[in-house]
Amino acid sequence: MNTDKSKITIAIDGYSSSGKSTMAKHLASEIGYRYIDSGAMYRAVTLFAMRHNMIDSNGAIDTEALIKALPAIRIDFRPTDGGQITLLNDEDVEKEIRSLAVSSHVSEIAAIPSVRHALVAMQQAFGREGGIVMDGRDIGTTVFPNAELKIFVNASAETRAQRRLAEMLEKGANVSFEEVLANVVHRDHIDETREESPLRKADDALLLDNSTMSPEEQNSLLMEMFRNALNRQA
Ligand code: CDP
């Protein structure tokens, strides 16, 4: 239980590639909080399933085998200068989990209730002390329903695909705008329609549409939201 009122919990949810990770990382470093990327955790489980041949060439998942293996999956984060590195059973998988191959299976993996239960428990353990910024799809609704500050981020699918494409090309990936857009739209659909914790804005979340916002405008708006949330605690 968080008893230090100066260390609140911040939940940032939103659509794929809405810029929520960049925003969450930046805010956490400005205010000296820990940042946790919950999407990286679903990606790490997906990579684990791919490596253990639990996903066949048609994309069908051996759910039973994956559920059995869940206790053997340990996910952690190592802080670096500008962010953090995702560790899967102590191995640095940061680069591999961002590939289009992982992206194309992650939403199906994230729709499996047992996978969600296991990861939500890990996420709640990370946030036990407060002083955390976590981003994802269900952080304000399921993981931290009592978070003192909840933000829901959105931007148009085309804007989001454009951003994701630029990020992937910079990392040397060989992908087209159409492929990336198709992946964004596909994941939106699965995230919104799954039965377990579908993506939706929590009633008490503040909406932030950053389609036409500069990073500076976005950062100052976030700081204002943070200060207001702190004032409400005082
Ligand atoms: O970076 P991007 O926003 O595209 O995705 P991500 O945050 O890395 O998350 C990858 C996928 O994991 C999403 O498309 C969701 O299907 C799933 N996810 C989820 O279901 N719940 C979360 N809290 C975080 C991610």
Residues whose N, C-alpha, C, O or C-beta is under 5 A from the ligand:
A	BS01	CDP	Y15 S16 S17 S38 G39 A40 Y42 V106 S107 A110 D135 G136 R137 D138 R187 D191
